[in-house]
Amino acid sequence: MSDTLEQTTWIEAGAEADFPEGLGICIQHDDLQIAVFNFNTDEWYAVQNQSPYNKQMVLSRGLTGTLNGEPKVACPLHKHTFSLRSGEFLGEGELPSLSTYPVKREAGRVYLLV
Ligand code: FES
């Protein structure tokens, strides 16, 4: 076996009440910035905070919405749009997908698998 297998672990992102519905909040874990979205009561998402277009740390300030039922975030700089579920770029042309992180909520706390 090689030792290139990446370890993942649940980290605590904060209290549910710290994440207003419809908005993104950036949390820092080591040198990783993650944008956490309380999309609605039942759907929470977490993606990399870094724009894949110009590398700015801005996606937590993006506008959320849906495209054909797909939850999405639009980068606040040039409105490039990504699926919050898969991280896939939803616009014309090509951009790398966003890294996504599973979210779970337990006893009023929010956890991310990183
Ligand atoms: S400028 Fe951020 S994705 Fe377009």
Backbone and ligand atoms as CSV (ligand in chain L), in Angstrom:
chain,resi,resn,atom,element,x,y,z
A,1,MET,N,N,0.839,-1.198,0.000
A,1,MET,CA,C,0.000,0.000,0.000
A,1,MET,C,C,0.873,1.247,0.000
A,2,SER,N,N,0.476,2.222,-0.783
A,2,SER,CA,C,1.195,3.488,-0.719
A,2,SER,C,C,0.603,4.326,0.408
A,3,ASP,N,N,1.309,5.349,0.796
A,3,ASP,CA,C,0.752,6.204,1.841
A,3,ASP,C,C,0.170,7.478,1.245
A,4,THR,N,N,-0.320,7.366,-0.002
A,4,THR,CA,C,-0.908,8.544,-0.637
A,4,THR,C,C,-2.398,8.669,-0.342
A,5,LEU,N,N,-2.973,7.683,0.367
A,5,LEU,CA,C,-4.390,7.780,0.714
A,5,LEU,C,C,-4.603,8.990,1.608
A,6,GLU,N,N,-5.569,9.822,1.235
A,6,GLU,CA,C,-5.813,11.004,2.051
A,6,GLU,C,C,-6.763,10.666,3.179
A,7,GLN,N,N,-6.478,11.166,4.334
A,7,GLN,CA,C,-7.335,10.955,5.483
A,7,GLN,C,C,-8.414,12.023,5.489
A,8,THR,N,N,-9.612,11.622,5.826
A,8,THR,CA,C,-10.666,12.615,6.006
A,8,THR,C,C,-11.188,12.520,7.422
A,9,THR,N,N,-11.674,13.638,7.892
A,9,THR,CA,C,-12.187,13.666,9.256
A,9,THR,C,C,-13.285,14.721,9.350
A,10,TRP,N,N,-14.234,14.511,10.262
A,10,TRP,CA,C,-15.283,15.508,10.487
A,10,TRP,C,C,-14.716,16.623,11.350
A,11,ILE,N,N,-14.883,17.847,10.913
A,11,ILE,CA,C,-14.479,18.990,11.733
A,11,ILE,C,C,-15.732,19.800,12.071
A,12,GLU,N,N,-15.703,20.466,13.211
A,12,GLU,CA,C,-16.852,21.276,13.600
A,12,GLU,C,C,-16.732,22.658,12.982
A,13,ALA,N,N,-17.806,23.089,12.306
A,13,ALA,CA,C,-17.787,24.394,11.634
A,13,ALA,C,C,-18.451,25.480,12.469
A,14,GLY,N,N,-19.241,25.086,13.471
A,14,GLY,CA,C,-19.901,26.081,14.315
A,14,GLY,C,C,-21.312,25.656,14.647
A,15,ALA,N,N,-22.061,26.583,15.215
A,15,ALA,CA,C,-23.461,26.331,15.557
A,15,ALA,C,C,-24.331,26.605,14.335
A,16,GLU,N,N,-25.388,25.831,14.179
A,16,GLU,CA,C,-26.319,26.068,13.056
A,16,GLU,C,C,-26.745,27.526,13.004
A,17,ALA,N,N,-26.959,28.120,14.178
A,17,ALA,CA,C,-27.454,29.497,14.249
A,17,ALA,C,C,-26.453,30.504,13.680
A,18,ASP,N,N,-25.197,30.085,13.518
A,18,ASP,CA,C,-24.174,30.986,12.957
A,18,ASP,C,C,-24.267,31.092,11.435
A,19,PHE,N,N,-25.138,30.271,10.819
A,19,PHE,CA,C,-25.193,30.213,9.358
A,19,PHE,C,C,-26.575,30.664,8.875
A,20,PRO,N,N,-26.716,31.946,8.520
A,20,PRO,CA,C,-28.026,32.437,8.074
A,20,PRO,C,C,-28.475,31.739,6.790
A,21,GLU,N,N,-29.777,31.451,6.727
A,21,GLU,CA,C,-30.314,30.751,5.562
A,21,GLU,C,C,-30.105,31.572,4.291
A,22,GLY,N,N,-29.656,30.889,3.234
A,22,GLY,CA,C,-29.492,31.517,1.923
A,22,GLY,C,C,-28.139,32.167,1.712
A,23,LEU,N,N,-27.327,32.214,2.765
A,23,LEU,CA,C,-26.028,32.873,2.643
A,23,LEU,C,C,-24.895,31.875,2.848
A,24,GLY,N,N,-23.705,32.297,2.453
A,24,GLY,CA,C,-22.519,31.489,2.685
A,24,GLY,C,C,-21.683,32.103,3.798
A,25,ILE,N,N,-21.027,31.237,4.553
A,25,ILE,CA,C,-20.109,31.676,5.606
A,25,ILE,C,C,-18.789,30.959,5.364
A,26,CYS,N,N,-17.701,31.710,5.424
A,26,CYS,CA,C,-16.378,31.104,5.219
A,26,CYS,C,C,-15.835,30.613,6.549
A,27,ILE,N,N,-15.372,29.368,6.562
A,27,ILE,CA,C,-14.671,28.899,7.745
A,27,ILE,C,C,-13.260,28.471,7.324
A,28,GLN,N,N,-12.351,28.585,8.252
A,28,GLN,CA,C,-10.951,28.259,7.971
A,28,GLN,C,C,-10.592,26.976,8.705
A,29,HIS,N,N,-9.967,26.052,7.979
A,29,HIS,CA,C,-9.469,24.830,8.615
A,29,HIS,C,C,-8.039,24.636,8.131
A,30,ASP,N,N,-7.086,24.792,9.022
A,30,ASP,CA,C,-5.673,24.842,8.639
A,30,ASP,C,C,-5.518,25.879,7.520
A,31,ASP,N,N,-4.956,25.494,6.365
A,31,ASP,CA,C,-4.820,26.499,5.305
A,31,ASP,C,C,-5.948,26.419,4.280
A,32,LEU,N,N,-7.014,25.718,4.668
A,32,LEU,CA,C,-8.149,25.531,3.774
A,32,LEU,C,C,-9.262,26.508,4.140
A,33,GLN,N,N,-9.794,27.215,3.141
A,33,GLN,CA,C,-10.989,28.044,3.361
A,33,GLN,C,C,-12.171,27.354,2.702
A,34,ILE,N,N,-13.239,27.171,3.475
A,34,ILE,CA,C,-14.419,26.464,2.974
A,34,ILE,C,C,-15.637,27.370,3.125
A,35,ALA,N,N,-16.410,27.457,2.034
A,35,ALA,CA,C,-17.647,28.238,2.048
A,35,ALA,C,C,-18.792,27.298,2.395
A,36,VAL,N,N,-19.466,27.569,3.509
A,36,VAL,CA,C,-20.562,26.721,3.987
A,36,VAL,C,C,-21.876,27.445,3.731
A,37,PHE,N,N,-22.810,26.751,3.091
A,37,PHE,CA,C,-24.089,27.364,2.729
A,37,PHE,C,C,-25.240,26.642,3.420
A,38,ASN,N,N,-25.989,27.393,4.228
A,38,ASN,CA,C,-27.279,26.951,4.719
A,38,ASN,C,C,-28.249,27.303,3.598
A,39,PHE,N,N,-28.365,26.403,2.631
A,39,PHE,CA,C,-29.149,26.696,1.423
A,39,PHE,C,C,-30.626,26.818,1.771
A,40,ASN,N,N,-31.116,25.863,2.515
A,40,ASN,CA,C,-32.433,25.968,3.153
A,40,ASN,C,C,-32.431,24.985,4.314
A,41,THR,N,N,-33.553,24.875,4.995
A,41,THR,CA,C,-33.578,24.084,6.224
A,41,THR,C,C,-33.028,22.678,6.031
A,42,ASP,N,N,-33.311,22.088,4.872
A,42,ASP,CA,C,-32.929,20.687,4.663
A,42,ASP,C,C,-31.645,20.508,3.870
A,43,GLU,N,N,-31.185,21.551,3.203
A,43,GLU,CA,C,-30.031,21.394,2.321
A,43,GLU,C,C,-28.899,22.323,2.743
A,44,TRP,N,N,-27.801,21.725,3.115
A,44,TRP,CA,C,-26.595,22.472,3.450
A,44,TRP,C,C,-25.487,21.977,2.532
A,45,TYR,N,N,-24.620,22.883,2.117
A,45,TYR,CA,C,-23.529,22.520,1.210
A,45,TYR,C,C,-22.242,23.197,1.658
A,46,ALA,N,N,-21.127,22.605,1.269
A,46,ALA,CA,C,-19.827,23.221,1.547
A,46,ALA,C,C,-18.927,23.009,0.335
A,47,VAL,N,N,-18.306,24.092,-0.115
A,47,VAL,CA,C,-17.400,24.044,-1.273
A,47,VAL,C,C,-16.162,24.869,-0.955
A,48,GLN,N,N,-15.140,24.705,-1.767
A,48,GLN,CA,C,-13.950,25.543,-1.588
A,48,GLN,C,C,-14.355,27.007,-1.695
A,49,ASN,N,N,-13.697,27.854,-0.887
A,49,ASN,CA,C,-14.025,29.283,-0.939
A,49,ASN,C,C,-13.309,29.987,-2.091
A,50,GLN,N,N,-12.321,29.325,-2.651
A,50,GLN,CA,C,-11.500,29.975,-3.678
A,50,GLN,C,C,-12.143,29.892,-5.061
A,51,SER,N,N,-12.265,31.031,-5.696
A,51,SER,CA,C,-12.718,31.070,-7.085
A,51,SER,C,C,-11.704,30.353,-7.967
A,52,PRO,N,N,-12.145,29.384,-8.778
A,52,PRO,CA,C,-11.184,28.702,-9.657
A,52,PRO,C,C,-10.770,29.572,-10.841
A,53,TYR,N,N,-11.455,30.690,-11.018
A,53,TYR,CA,C,-11.165,31.565,-12.160
A,53,TYR,C,C,-9.993,32.494,-11.863
A,54,ASN,N,N,-10.068,33.203,-10.746
A,54,ASN,CA,C,-8.986,34.152,-10.462
A,54,ASN,C,C,-8.354,33.941,-9.092
A,55,LYS,N,N,-8.708,32.803,-8.461
A,55,LYS,CA,C,-8.059,32.380,-7.203
A,55,LYS,C,C,-8.397,33.265,-6.008
A,56,GLN,N,N,-9.356,34.173,-6.146
A,56,GLN,CA,C,-9.754,34.992,-5.009
A,56,GLN,C,C,-10.608,34.165,-4.046
A,57,MET,N,N,-10.522,34.480,-2.754
A,57,MET,CA,C,-11.290,33.761,-1.733
A,57,MET,C,C,-12.650,34.443,-1.562
A,58,VAL,N,N,-13.589,34.131,-2.415
A,58,VAL,CA,C,-14.815,34.927,-2.474
A,58,VAL,C,C,-16.120,34.133,-2.543
A,59,LEU,N,N,-16.058,32.840,-2.751
A,59,LEU,CA,C,-17.303,32.132,-3.072
A,59,LEU,C,C,-18.315,32.147,-1.926
A,60,SER,N,N,-17.857,32.309,-0.685
A,60,SER,CA,C,-18.819,32.377,0.426
A,60,SER,C,C,-19.690,33.621,0.301
A,61,ARG,N,N,-19.251,34.605,-0.472
A,61,ARG,CA,C,-20.047,35.822,-0.656
A,61,ARG,C,C,-20.864,35.762,-1.942
A,62,GLY,N,N,-20.920,34.569,-2.560
A,62,GLY,CA,C,-21.658,34.424,-3.806
A,62,GLY,C,C,-23.168,34.414,-3.588
A,63,LEU,N,N,-23.875,34.642,-4.681
A,63,LEU,CA,C,-25.344,34.610,-4.653
A,63,LEU,C,C,-25.810,33.174,-4.879
A,64,THR,N,N,-26.730,32.714,-4.044
A,64,THR,CA,C,-27.239,31.355,-4.222
A,64,THR,C,C,-28.561,31.378,-4.985
A,65,GLY,N,N,-28.891,30.243,-5.568
A,65,GLY,CA,C,-30.143,30.110,-6.299
A,65,GLY,C,C,-30.234,28.697,-6.835
A,66,THR,N,N,-31.138,28.483,-7.798
A,66,THR,CA,C,-31.240,27.167,-8.423
A,66,THR,C,C,-31.233,27.320,-9.939
A,67,LEU,N,N,-30.743,26.302,-10.621
A,67,LEU,CA,C,-30.770,26.241,-12.075
A,67,LEU,C,C,-31.323,24.865,-12.429
A,68,ASN,N,N,-32.532,24.831,-12.990
A,68,ASN,CA,C,-33.203,23.564,-13.288
A,68,ASN,C,C,-33.217,22.644,-12.070
A,69,GLY,N,N,-33.468,23.216,-10.930
A,69,GLY,CA,C,-33.567,22.433,-9.705
A,69,GLY,C,C,-32.235,22.173,-9.025
A,70,GLU,N,N,-31.144,22.566,-9.668
A,70,GLU,CA,C,-29.805,22.328,-9.101
A,70,GLU,C,C,-29.423,23.515,-8.209
A,71,PRO,N,N,-29.098,23.274,-6.931
A,71,PRO,CA,C,-28.642,24.384,-6.099
A,71,PRO,C,C,-27.308,24.911,-6.607
A,72,LYS,N,N,-27.168,26.226,-6.652
A,72,LYS,CA,C,-25.951,26.789,-7.260
A,72,LYS,C,C,-25.492,28.018,-6.507
A,73,VAL,N,N,-24.246,28.371,-6.740
A,73,VAL,CA,C,-23.704,29.628,-6.239
A,73,VAL,C,C,-23.039,30.345,-7.412
A,74,ALA,N,N,-23.244,31.657,-7.470
A,74,ALA,CA,C,-22.595,32.478,-8.486
A,74,ALA,C,C,-21.468,33.254,-7.820
A,75,CYS,N,N,-20.271,33.118,-8.339
A,75,CYS,CA,C,-19.122,33.856,-7.811
A,75,CYS,C,C,-19.444,35.354,-7.845
A,76,PRO,N,N,-19.171,36.085,-6.763
A,76,PRO,CA,C,-19.555,37.500,-6.723
A,76,PRO,C,C,-18.730,38.374,-7.668
A,77,LEU,N,N,-17.649,37.868,-8.214
A,77,LEU,CA,C,-16.796,38.717,-9.048
A,77,LEU,C,C,-17.275,38.769,-10.493
A,78,HIS,N,N,-17.364,37.625,-11.144
A,78,HIS,CA,C,-17.788,37.634,-12.544
A,78,HIS,C,C,-18.981,36.734,-12.803
A,79,LYS,N,N,-19.645,36.339,-11.697
A,79,LYS,CA,C,-20.911,35.587,-11.804
A,79,LYS,C,C,-20.769,34.207,-12.438
A,80,HIS,N,N,-19.579,33.644,-12.446
A,80,HIS,CA,C,-19.468,32.253,-12.869
A,80,HIS,C,C,-20.254,31.397,-11.875
A,81,THR,N,N,-20.982,30.422,-12.397
A,81,THR,CA,C,-21.941,29.694,-11.575
A,81,THR,C,C,-21.552,28.222,-11.442
A,82,PHE,N,N,-21.676,27.713,-10.231
A,82,PHE,CA,C,-21.273,26.333,-9.923
A,82,PHE,C,C,-22.381,25.629,-9.165
A,83,SER,N,N,-22.498,24.327,-9.405
A,83,SER,CA,C,-23.404,23.500,-8.615
A,83,SER,C,C,-22.873,23.400,-7.192
A,84,LEU,N,N,-23.741,23.619,-6.224
A,84,LEU,CA,C,-23.328,23.431,-4.836
A,84,LEU,C,C,-23.280,21.953,-4.490
A,85,ARG,N,N,-24.012,21.138,-5.255
A,85,ARG,CA,C,-24.069,19.705,-4.961
A,85,ARG,C,C,-22.804,19.010,-5.463
A,86,SER,N,N,-22.441,19.250,-6.723
A,86,SER,CA,C,-21.308,18.528,-7.317
A,86,SER,C,C,-20.058,19.393,-7.461
A,87,GLY,N,N,-20.217,20.722,-7.365
A,87,GLY,CA,C,-19.089,21.628,-7.587
A,87,GLY,C,C,-18.856,21.947,-9.054
A,88,GLU,N,N,-19.638,21.310,-9.924
A,88,GLU,CA,C,-19.437,21.449,-11.367
A,88,GLU,C,C,-19.740,22.872,-11.857
A,89,PHE,N,N,-18.931,23.358,-12.793
A,89,PHE,CA,C,-19.165,24.651,-13.429
A,89,PHE,C,C,-20.397,24.539,-14.321
A,90,LEU,N,N,-21.355,25.467,-14.169
A,90,LEU,CA,C,-22.618,25.373,-14.888
A,90,LEU,C,C,-22.707,26.354,-16.054
A,91,GLY,N,N,-21.637,27.101,-16.300
A,91,GLY,CA,C,-21.690,28.107,-17.360
A,91,GLY,C,C,-21.146,27.586,-18.675
A,92,GLU,N,N,-20.988,28.517,-19.617
A,92,GLU,CA,C,-20.432,28.187,-20.932
A,92,GLU,C,C,-18.917,28.119,-20.814
A,93,GLY,N,N,-18.308,27.273,-21.648
A,93,GLY,CA,C,-16.853,27.150,-21.586
A,93,GLY,C,C,-16.440,26.192,-20.494
A,94,GLU,N,N,-15.218,26.326,-20.043
A,94,GLU,CA,C,-14.704,25.371,-19.070
A,94,GLU,C,C,-14.033,26.063,-17.908
A,95,LEU,N,N,-14.365,25.608,-16.731
A,95,LEU,CA,C,-13.635,25.986,-15.524
A,95,LEU,C,C,-13.550,24.732,-14.672
A,96,PRO,N,N,-12.506,24.617,-13.851
A,96,PRO,CA,C,-12.421,23.452,-12.970
A,96,PRO,C,C,-13.609,23.427,-12.016
A,97,SER,N,N,-14.006,22.217,-11.618
A,97,SER,CA,C,-15.060,22.077,-10.609
A,97,SER,C,C,-14.531,22.522,-9.254
A,98,LEU,N,N,-15.452,22.913,-8.395
A,98,LEU,CA,C,-15.105,23.229,-7.008
A,98,LEU,C,C,-14.957,21.945,-6.216
A,99,SER,N,N,-14.066,21.950,-5.250
A,99,SER,CA,C,-14.049,20.859,-4.272
A,99,SER,C,C,-15.293,20.998,-3.405
A,100,THR,N,N,-15.916,19.863,-3.109
A,100,THR,CA,C,-17.103,19.884,-2.253
A,100,THR,C,C,-16.825,19.064,-0.995
A,101,TYR,N,N,-17.544,19.382,0.070
A,101,TYR,CA,C,-17.340,18.713,1.353
A,101,TYR,C,C,-18.692,18.320,1.941
A,102,PRO,N,N,-18.868,17.060,2.323
A,102,PRO,CA,C,-20.120,16.666,2.966
A,102,PRO,C,C,-20.360,17.466,4.249
A,103,VAL,N,N,-21.628,17.767,4.485
A,103,VAL,CA,C,-22.038,18.527,5.673
A,103,VAL,C,C,-23.007,17.666,6.482
A,104,LYS,N,N,-22.841,17.648,7.785
A,104,LYS,CA,C,-23.864,17.028,8.637
A,104,LYS,C,C,-24.129,17.958,9.807
A,105,ARG,N,N,-25.339,17.820,10.350
A,105,ARG,CA,C,-25.736,18.626,11.508
A,105,ARG,C,C,-26.191,17.696,12.610
A,106,GLU,N,N,-25.690,17.949,13.785
A,106,GLU,CA,C,-26.053,17.125,14.942
A,106,GLU,C,C,-26.178,18.021,16.163
A,107,ALA,N,N,-27.292,17.911,16.834
A,107,ALA,CA,C,-27.511,18.642,18.086
A,107,ALA,C,C,-27.181,20.127,17.946
A,108,GLY,N,N,-27.607,20.703,16.806
A,108,GLY,CA,C,-27.438,22.147,16.634
A,108,GLY,C,C,-26.044,22.571,16.188
A,109,ARG,N,N,-25.154,21.606,15.945
A,109,ARG,CA,C,-23.795,21.929,15.492
A,109,ARG,C,C,-23.639,21.479,14.038
A,110,VAL,N,N,-22.730,22.114,13.316
A,110,VAL,CA,C,-22.494,21.826,11.906
A,110,VAL,C,C,-21.100,21.234,11.755
A,111,TYR,N,N,-21.021,20.144,10.991
A,111,TYR,CA,C,-19.749,19.450,10.802
A,111,TYR,C,C,-19.467,19.262,9.309
A,112,LEU,N,N,-18.206,19.345,8.937
A,112,LEU,CA,C,-17.781,19.137,7.549
A,112,LEU,C,C,-16.788,17.983,7.505
A,113,LEU,N,N,-16.894,17.181,6.442
A,113,LEU,CA,C,-15.925,16.105,6.243
A,113,LEU,C,C,-14.816,16.631,5.336
A,114,VAL,N,N,-13.629,16.798,5.903
A,114,VAL,CA,C,-12.509,17.367,5.126
A,114,VAL,C,C,-11.322,16.402,5.107
L,1,FES,S1,S,-14.375,35.316,-10.936
L,1,FES,FE1,FE,-14.709,33.741,-9.482
L,1,FES,S2,S,-15.421,32.115,-10.635
L,1,FES,FE2,FE,-15.506,33.790,-11.974
